[in-house]
C-alpha cells in the first residue's frame, strides 16, 4: 500500500477562519485545544492529513479516512502550518 502524502501545495479554503484550524492552534502551542477539537474526528485535512472533529477545524476538509490522529503527527505539524500560513498571508494581501 502506498502511503498517502499531504498536499502541501494546496491553500487554505477558508483563510478568514484560519485562526481556528488545527495547524494554527498547534503553531500557537494550544495543544489542549487541539486535542479537544480532534478527539472525535469526522473529517481529514487534505493538506496535512490531520483528522478533526468538524470541517471548521481544518484548512481543506475532506472525507474522513486516511488521515492521522493529532497525537501521531504532533511533531510534524509546525512545518506544514508555516507553509499554509505564508499562503494565507499572501491571500490576505491580494498577492
N, CA, C and O atoms as CSV, one atom per row, in Angstrom:
chain,resi,resn,atom,element,x,y,z
A,1,UNK,N,N,0.836,-1.185,0.000
A,1,UNK,CA,C,0.000,0.000,0.000
A,1,UNK,C,C,0.880,1.247,0.000
A,1,UNK,O,O,1.803,1.352,0.807
A,2,UNK,N,N,0.606,2.173,-0.881
A,2,UNK,CA,C,1.362,3.420,-0.978
A,2,UNK,C,C,0.884,4.398,0.084
A,2,UNK,O,O,-0.317,4.645,0.199
A,3,UNK,N,N,1.812,4.964,0.868
A,3,UNK,CA,C,1.384,5.922,1.889
A,3,UNK,C,C,0.817,7.190,1.266
A,3,UNK,O,O,1.281,7.644,0.220
A,4,UNK,N,N,-0.177,7.747,1.912
A,4,UNK,CA,C,-0.793,8.986,1.447
A,4,UNK,C,C,0.093,10.141,1.862
A,4,UNK,O,O,0.545,10.201,3.006
A,5,UNK,N,N,0.346,11.064,0.937
A,5,UNK,CA,C,1.190,12.222,1.226
A,5,UNK,C,C,0.330,13.470,1.347
A,5,UNK,O,O,-0.663,13.615,0.634
A,6,UNK,N,N,0.709,14.372,2.250
A,6,UNK,CA,C,-0.045,15.619,2.351
A,6,UNK,C,C,0.127,16.469,1.108
A,6,UNK,O,O,1.160,16.406,0.442
A,7,UNK,N,N,-0.879,17.259,0.799
A,7,UNK,CA,C,-0.843,18.147,-0.366
A,7,UNK,C,C,-0.387,19.523,0.090
A,7,UNK,O,O,-1.207,20.425,0.264
A,8,UNK,N,N,0.916,19.690,0.285
A,8,UNK,CA,C,1.440,20.936,0.843
A,8,UNK,C,C,1.334,22.119,-0.112
A,8,UNK,O,O,1.551,23.259,0.299
A,9,UNK,N,N,1.002,21.871,-1.387
A,9,UNK,CA,C,0.864,22.980,-2.326
A,9,UNK,C,C,-0.568,23.525,-2.361
A,9,UNK,O,O,-0.841,24.500,-3.061
A,10,UNK,N,N,-1.473,22.908,-1.619
A,10,UNK,CA,C,-2.850,23.393,-1.548
A,10,UNK,C,C,-2.930,24.607,-0.648
A,10,UNK,O,O,-2.067,24.820,0.204
A,11,UNK,N,N,-3.960,25.395,-0.838
A,11,UNK,CA,C,-4.144,26.567,0.009
A,11,UNK,C,C,-5.355,26.369,0.913
A,11,UNK,O,O,-6.231,25.551,0.633
A,12,UNK,N,N,-5.386,27.109,1.969
A,12,UNK,CA,C,-6.483,27.070,2.933
A,12,UNK,C,C,-7.769,27.510,2.229
A,12,UNK,O,O,-7.797,28.546,1.564
A,13,UNK,N,N,-8.828,26.720,2.380
A,13,UNK,CA,C,-10.091,27.039,1.720
A,13,UNK,C,C,-10.897,28.099,2.467
A,13,UNK,O,O,-11.864,28.641,1.931
A,14,UNK,N,N,-10.500,28.390,3.699
A,14,UNK,CA,C,-11.200,29.433,4.469
A,14,UNK,C,C,-10.191,30.233,5.294
A,14,UNK,O,O,-10.172,30.139,6.521
A,15,UNK,N,N,-9.349,31.024,4.611
A,15,UNK,CA,C,-8.307,31.773,5.317
A,15,UNK,C,C,-8.851,32.736,6.366
A,15,UNK,O,O,-8.151,33.069,7.322
A,16,UNK,N,N,-10.084,33.183,6.197
A,16,UNK,CA,C,-10.671,34.087,7.188
A,16,UNK,C,C,-10.936,33.382,8.523
A,16,UNK,O,O,-11.121,34.040,9.547
A,17,UNK,N,N,-10.954,32.051,8.513
A,17,UNK,CA,C,-11.174,31.266,9.733
A,17,UNK,C,C,-9.931,30.474,10.130
A,17,UNK,O,O,-10.008,29.572,10.964
A,18,UNK,N,N,-8.794,30.806,9.539
A,18,UNK,CA,C,-7.573,30.026,9.761
A,18,UNK,C,C,-7.159,29.968,11.232
A,18,UNK,O,O,-6.535,28.999,11.662
A,19,UNK,N,N,-7.501,30.992,11.999
A,19,UNK,CA,C,-7.129,31.044,13.417
A,19,UNK,C,C,-7.689,29.875,14.219
A,19,UNK,O,O,-7.135,29.543,15.267
A,20,UNK,N,N,-8.779,29.234,13.758
A,20,UNK,CA,C,-9.362,28.115,14.499
A,20,UNK,C,C,-8.977,26.753,13.915
A,20,UNK,O,O,-9.470,25.728,14.385
A,21,UNK,N,N,-8.117,26.721,12.915
A,21,UNK,CA,C,-7.684,25.461,12.318
A,21,UNK,C,C,-6.613,24.797,13.172
A,21,UNK,O,O,-5.848,25.469,13.863
A,22,UNK,N,N,-6.569,23.474,13.116
A,22,UNK,CA,C,-5.629,22.696,13.919
A,22,UNK,C,C,-4.200,23.182,13.729
A,22,UNK,O,O,-3.470,23.325,14.710
A,23,UNK,N,N,-3.783,23.437,12.500
A,23,UNK,CA,C,-2.396,23.843,12.250
A,23,UNK,C,C,-2.066,25.168,12.928
A,23,UNK,O,O,-0.975,25.332,13.474
A,24,UNK,N,N,-2.995,26.106,12.896
A,24,UNK,CA,C,-2.762,27.409,13.515
A,24,UNK,C,C,-2.777,27.292,15.040
A,24,UNK,O,O,-1.923,27.862,15.719
A,25,UNK,N,N,-3.743,26.557,15.570
A,25,UNK,CA,C,-3.807,26.347,17.022
A,25,UNK,C,C,-2.533,25.671,17.519
A,25,UNK,O,O,-1.988,26.038,18.560
A,26,UNK,N,N,-2.067,24.677,16.761
A,26,UNK,CA,C,-0.840,23.970,17.131
A,26,UNK,C,C,0.362,24.911,17.121
A,26,UNK,O,O,1.188,24.875,18.033
A,27,UNK,N,N,0.460,25.747,16.099
A,27,UNK,CA,C,1.614,26.647,15.999
A,27,UNK,C,C,1.644,27.653,17.147
A,27,UNK,O,O,2.700,28.195,17.473
A,28,UNK,N,N,0.491,27.900,17.758
A,28,UNK,CA,C,0.419,28.803,18.911
A,28,UNK,C,C,0.641,28.069,20.233
A,28,UNK,O,O,0.597,28.676,21.302
A,29,UNK,N,N,0.880,26.750,20.151
A,29,UNK,CA,C,1.123,25.967,21.356
A,29,UNK,C,C,-0.134,25.596,22.124
A,29,UNK,O,O,-0.054,25.241,23.300
A,30,UNK,N,N,-1.286,25.672,21.485
A,30,UNK,CA,C,-2.559,25.376,22.147
A,30,UNK,C,C,-2.909,23.888,22.031
A,30,UNK,O,O,-3.949,23.521,21.484
A,31,UNK,N,N,-2.028,23.051,22.551
A,31,UNK,CA,C,-2.153,21.603,22.431
A,31,UNK,C,C,-3.458,21.080,23.019
A,31,UNK,O,O,-4.112,20.237,22.405
A,32,UNK,N,N,-3.841,21.555,24.176
A,32,UNK,CA,C,-5.086,21.086,24.824
A,32,UNK,C,C,-6.305,21.400,23.952
A,32,UNK,O,O,-7.205,20.571,23.823
A,33,UNK,N,N,-6.333,22.578,23.362
A,33,UNK,CA,C,-7.436,22.951,22.475
A,33,UNK,C,C,-7.458,22.036,21.259
A,33,UNK,O,O,-8.518,21.566,20.847
A,34,UNK,N,N,-6.281,21.785,20.684
A,34,UNK,CA,C,-6.203,20.901,19.516
A,34,UNK,C,C,-6.698,19.508,19.880
A,34,UNK,O,O,-7.436,18.895,19.110
A,35,UNK,N,N,-6.305,19.006,21.034
A,35,UNK,CA,C,-6.759,17.681,21.457
A,35,UNK,C,C,-8.283,17.638,21.580
A,35,UNK,O,O,-8.900,16.620,21.268
A,36,UNK,N,N,-8.889,18.731,22.031
A,36,UNK,CA,C,-10.350,18.791,22.174
A,36,UNK,C,C,-11.068,18.812,20.828
A,36,UNK,O,O,-12.168,18.270,20.713
A,37,UNK,N,N,-10.474,19.421,19.815
A,37,UNK,CA,C,-11.137,19.508,18.502
A,37,UNK,C,C,-10.735,18.372,17.567
A,37,UNK,O,O,-11.099,18.365,16.392
A,38,UNK,N,N,-9.979,17.410,18.101
A,38,UNK,CA,C,-9.579,16.256,17.288
A,38,UNK,C,C,-9.896,14.921,17.965
A,38,UNK,O,O,-9.484,13.871,17.473
A,39,UNK,N,N,-10.620,14.947,19.085
A,39,UNK,CA,C,-10.843,13.714,19.844
A,39,UNK,C,C,-11.933,12.804,19.276
A,39,UNK,O,O,-11.933,11.610,19.575
A,40,UNK,N,N,-12.857,13.320,18.474
A,40,UNK,CA,C,-13.913,12.524,17.833
A,40,UNK,C,C,-13.993,12.937,16.362
A,40,UNK,O,O,-14.950,13.597,15.957
A,41,UNK,N,N,-12.997,12.554,15.564
A,41,UNK,CA,C,-12.885,13.067,14.191
A,41,UNK,C,C,-14.007,12.634,13.248
A,41,UNK,O,O,-14.526,11.520,13.320
A,42,UNK,N,N,-14.356,13.568,12.363
A,42,UNK,CA,C,-15.339,13.305,11.306
A,42,UNK,C,C,-14.809,13.710,9.933
A,42,UNK,O,O,-15.397,13.351,8.913
A,43,UNK,N,N,-13.686,14.466,9.897
A,43,UNK,CA,C,-13.090,14.927,8.638
A,43,UNK,C,C,-11.567,14.819,8.706
A,43,UNK,O,O,-10.982,14.692,9.782
A,44,UNK,N,N,-10.944,14.873,7.534
A,44,UNK,CA,C,-9.490,14.884,7.408
A,44,UNK,C,C,-9.103,16.118,6.602
A,44,UNK,O,O,-9.815,16.497,5.672
A,45,UNK,N,N,-7.987,16.746,6.949
A,45,UNK,CA,C,-7.484,17.872,6.169
A,45,UNK,C,C,-6.727,17.332,4.956
A,45,UNK,O,O,-5.830,16.503,5.101
A,46,UNK,N,N,-7.086,17.800,3.766
A,46,UNK,CA,C,-6.424,17.353,2.542
A,46,UNK,C,C,-4.999,17.887,2.434
A,46,UNK,O,O,-4.214,17.383,1.631
A,47,UNK,N,N,-4.655,18.896,3.226
A,47,UNK,CA,C,-3.313,19.469,3.167
A,47,UNK,C,C,-2.346,18.711,4.069
A,47,UNK,O,O,-1.306,18.239,3.611
A,48,UNK,N,N,-2.688,18.594,5.351
A,48,UNK,CA,C,-1.735,17.981,6.293
A,48,UNK,C,C,-2.158,16.602,6.772
A,48,UNK,O,O,-1.397,15.932,7.469
A,49,UNK,N,N,-3.363,16.167,6.407
A,49,UNK,CA,C,-3.895,14.846,6.722
A,49,UNK,C,C,-4.226,14.619,8.189
A,49,UNK,O,O,-4.366,13.471,8.612
A,50,UNK,N,N,-4.354,15.674,8.970
A,50,UNK,CA,C,-4.778,15.504,10.358
A,50,UNK,C,C,-6.298,15.318,10.381
A,50,UNK,O,O,-7.016,15.934,9.594
A,51,UNK,N,N,-6.780,14.466,11.286
A,51,UNK,CA,C,-8.213,14.272,11.475
A,51,UNK,C,C,-8.730,15.300,12.472
A,51,UNK,O,O,-8.030,15.649,13.423
A,52,UNK,N,N,-9.947,15.786,12.265
A,52,UNK,CA,C,-10.547,16.764,13.176
A,52,UNK,C,C,-12.030,16.453,13.368
A,52,UNK,O,O,-12.633,15.700,12.603
A,53,UNK,N,N,-12.594,17.052,14.406
A,53,UNK,CA,C,-13.994,16.795,14.747
A,53,UNK,C,C,-14.988,17.403,13.761
A,53,UNK,O,O,-16.098,16.891,13.615
A,54,UNK,N,N,-14.610,18.481,13.088
A,54,UNK,CA,C,-15.532,19.167,12.178
A,54,UNK,C,C,-14.742,19.914,11.105
A,54,UNK,O,O,-13.568,20.224,11.309
A,55,UNK,N,N,-15.369,20.205,9.968
A,55,UNK,CA,C,-14.674,20.891,8.868
A,55,UNK,C,C,-14.066,22.234,9.247
A,55,UNK,O,O,-13.043,22.627,8.686
A,56,UNK,N,N,-14.677,22.942,10.188
A,56,UNK,CA,C,-14.159,24.268,10.543
A,56,UNK,C,C,-12.818,24.235,11.261
A,56,UNK,O,O,-12.237,25.288,11.522
A,57,UNK,N,N,-12.316,23.051,11.583
A,57,UNK,CA,C,-11.033,22.947,12.279
A,57,UNK,C,C,-9.859,22.599,11.364
A,57,UNK,O,O,-8.742,22.408,11.846
A,58,UNK,N,N,-10.093,22.513,10.056
A,58,UNK,CA,C,-9.011,22.196,9.117
A,58,UNK,C,C,-9.055,23.124,7.905
A,58,UNK,O,O,-10.088,23.724,7.607
A,59,UNK,N,N,-7.935,23.231,7.218
A,59,UNK,CA,C,-7.818,24.132,6.065
A,59,UNK,C,C,-8.558,23.641,4.826
A,59,UNK,O,O,-9.132,24.437,4.083
A,60,UNK,N,N,-8.542,22.336,4.606
A,60,UNK,CA,C,-9.148,21.767,3.400
A,60,UNK,C,C,-9.851,20.458,3.766
A,60,UNK,O,O,-9.291,19.379,3.574
A,61,UNK,N,N,-11.075,20.552,4.292
A,61,UNK,CA,C,-11.765,19.347,4.755
A,61,UNK,C,C,-12.081,18.370,3.636
A,61,UNK,O,O,-12.481,18.754,2.537
A,62,UNK,N,N,-11.890,17.092,3.950
A,62,UNK,CA,C,-12.224,16.019,3.029
A,62,UNK,C,C,-12.778,14.855,3.850
A,62,UNK,O,O,-12.764,14.896,5.080
A,63,UNK,N,N,-13.256,13.839,3.179
A,63,UNK,CA,C,-13.851,12.692,3.847
A,63,UNK,C,C,-12.872,12.040,4.809
A,63,UNK,O,O,-11.706,11.830,4.476
A,64,UNK,N,N,-13.350,11.725,5.993
A,64,UNK,CA,C,-12.532,11.036,6.985
A,64,UNK,C,C,-12.117,9.685,6.424
A,64,UNK,O,O,-12.937,8.959,5.863
A,65,UNK,N,N,-10.856,9.355,6.576
A,65,UNK,CA,C,-10.415,8.061,6.064
A,65,UNK,C,C,-8.959,7.789,6.325
A,65,UNK,O,O,-8.621,7.042,7.243
A,66,UNK,N,N,-8.094,8.378,5.537
A,66,UNK,CA,C,-6.676,8.032,5.603
A,66,UNK,C,C,-5.847,9.024,6.402
A,66,UNK,O,O,-4.622,9.042,6.283
A,67,UNK,N,N,-6.489,9.842,7.204
A,67,UNK,CA,C,-5.762,10.840,7.980
A,67,UNK,C,C,-5.142,10.263,9.232
A,67,UNK,O,O,-5.188,9.057,9.474
A,68,UNK,N,N,-4.562,11.146,10.022
A,68,UNK,CA,C,-3.845,10.758,11.224
A,68,UNK,C,C,-4.444,11.426,12.449
A,68,UNK,O,O,-5.002,12.521,12.372
A,69,UNK,N,N,-4.317,10.743,13.581
A,69,UNK,CA,C,-4.673,11.369,14.850
A,69,UNK,C,C,-3.630,12.432,15.154
A,69,UNK,O,O,-2.452,12.255,14.843
A,70,UNK,N,N,-4.049,13.519,15.750
A,70,UNK,CA,C,-3.139,14.618,16.075
A,70,UNK,C,C,-1.948,14.125,16.886
A,70,UNK,O,O,-0.815,14.532,16.629
A,71,UNK,N,N,-2.188,13.256,17.857
A,71,UNK,CA,C,-1.099,12.773,18.714
A,71,UNK,C,C,-0.035,12.018,17.923
A,71,UNK,O,O,1.125,11.983,18.334
A,72,UNK,N,N,-0.410,11.412,16.798
A,72,UNK,CA,C,0.543,10.662,15.975
A,72,UNK,C,C,1.408,11.557,15.098
A,72,UNK,O,O,2.477,11.135,14.658
A,73,UNK,N,N,0.970,12.782,14.838
A,73,UNK,CA,C,1.721,13.649,13.930
A,73,UNK,C,C,2.045,15.006,14.540
A,73,UNK,O,O,2.422,15.941,13.832
A,74,UNK,N,N,1.899,15.107,15.838
A,74,UNK,CA,C,2.094,16.369,16.544
A,74,UNK,C,C,3.438,17.023,16.240
A,74,UNK,O,O,3.497,18.245,16.107
A,75,UNK,N,N,4.515,16.255,16.128
A,75,UNK,CA,C,5.841,16.812,15.885
A,75,UNK,C,C,6.050,17.379,14.498
A,75,UNK,O,O,6.949,18.198,14.306
A,76,UNK,N,N,5.250,16.973,13.519
A,76,UNK,CA,C,5.466,17.418,12.140
A,76,UNK,C,C,4.577,18.584,11.733
A,76,UNK,O,O,4.781,19.147,10.657
A,77,UNK,N,N,3.609,18.967,12.541
A,77,UNK,CA,C,2.630,19.977,12.152
A,77,UNK,C,C,3.212,21.372,11.968
A,77,UNK,O,O,2.707,22.125,11.135
A,78,UNK,N,N,4.236,21.743,12.697
A,78,UNK,CA,C,4.738,23.121,12.643
A,78,UNK,C,C,5.234,23.481,11.244
A,78,UNK,O,O,4.982,24.590,10.773
A,79,UNK,N,N,5.930,22.574,10.577
A,79,UNK,CA,C,6.444,22.830,9.229
A,79,UNK,C,C,5.284,23.039,8.255
A,79,UNK,O,O,5.308,23.971,7.451
A,80,UNK,N,N,4.288,22.190,8.323
A,80,UNK,CA,C,3.139,22.294,7.434
A,80,UNK,C,C,2.400,23.596,7.678
A,80,UNK,O,O,2.010,24.275,6.728
A,81,UNK,N,N,2.204,23.951,8.933
A,81,UNK,CA,C,1.492,25.185,9.260
A,81,UNK,C,C,2.229,26.397,8.699
A,81,UNK,O,O,1.591,27.337,8.225
A,82,UNK,N,N,3.536,26.395,8.743
A,82,UNK,CA,C,4.309,27.518,8.220
A,82,UNK,C,C,4.038,27.766,6.755
A,82,UNK,O,O,3.907,28.916,6.337
A,83,UNK,N,N,3.951,26.709,5.965
A,83,UNK,CA,C,3.698,26.882,4.537
A,83,UNK,C,C,2.274,27.355,4.291
A,83,UNK,O,O,2.039,28.179,3.407
A,84,UNK,N,N,1.335,26.852,5.053
A,84,UNK,CA,C,-0.052,27.272,4.905
A,84,UNK,C,C,-0.206,28.713,5.361
A,84,UNK,O,O,-0.887,29.497,4.700
A,85,UNK,N,N,0.417,29.078,6.484
A,85,UNK,CA,C,0.324,30.447,6.983
A,85,UNK,C,C,0.858,31.459,5.981
A,85,UNK,O,O,0.275,32.532,5.824
A,86,UNK,N,N,1.958,31.140,5.299
A,86,UNK,CA,C,2.504,32.092,4.331
A,86,UNK,C,C,1.554,32.265,3.151
A,86,UNK,O,O,1.442,33.361,2.602
A,87,UNK,N,N,0.877,31.205,2.762
A,87,UNK,CA,C,-0.103,31.282,1.683
A,87,UNK,C,C,-1.283,32.145,2.106
A,87,UNK,O,O,-1.765,32.967,1.328
A,88,UNK,N,N,-1.746,31.960,3.332
A,88,UNK,CA,C,-2.874,32.737,3.842
A,88,UNK,C,C,-2.514,34.215,3.891
A,88,UNK,O,O,-3.334,35.060,3.531
A,89,UNK,N,N,-1.301,34.541,4.330
A,89,UNK,CA,C,-0.870,35.939,4.384
A,89,UNK,C,C,-0.870,36.561,2.992
A,89,UNK,O,O,-1.301,37.701,2.822
A,90,UNK,N,N,-0.387,35.817,1.993
A,90,UNK,CA,C,-0.367,36.320,0.618
A,90,UNK,C,C,-1.786,36.565,0.113
A,90,UNK,O,O,-2.049,37.562,-0.560
A,91,UNK,N,N,-2.709,35.637,0.445
A,91,UNK,CA,C,-4.094,35.792,0.002
A,91,UNK,C,C,-4.720,37.033,0.627
A,91,UNK,O,O,-5.460,37.758,-0.037
A,92,UNK,N,N,-4.428,37.278,1.898
A,92,UNK,CA,C,-4.978,38.448,2.582
A,92,UNK,C,C,-4.442,39.742,1.979
A,92,UNK,O,O,-5.136,40.758,1.955
A,93,UNK,N,N,-3.196,39.699,1.489
A,93,UNK,CA,C,-2.585,40.876,0.883
A,93,UNK,C,C,-2.953,41.025,-0.592
A,93,UNK,O,O,-2.612,42.024,-1.226
A,94,UNK,N,N,-3.654,40.019,-1.135
A,94,UNK,CA,C,-4.071,40.068,-2.525
A,94,UNK,C,C,-2.963,39.775,-3.513
A,94,UNK,O,O,-3.003,40.247,-4.649
A,95,UNK,N,N,-1.973,39.001,-3.093
A,95,UNK,CA,C,-0.841,38.679,-3.979
A,95,UNK,C,C,-1.071,37.375,-4.690
A,95,UNK,O,O,-0.228,36.942,-5.475
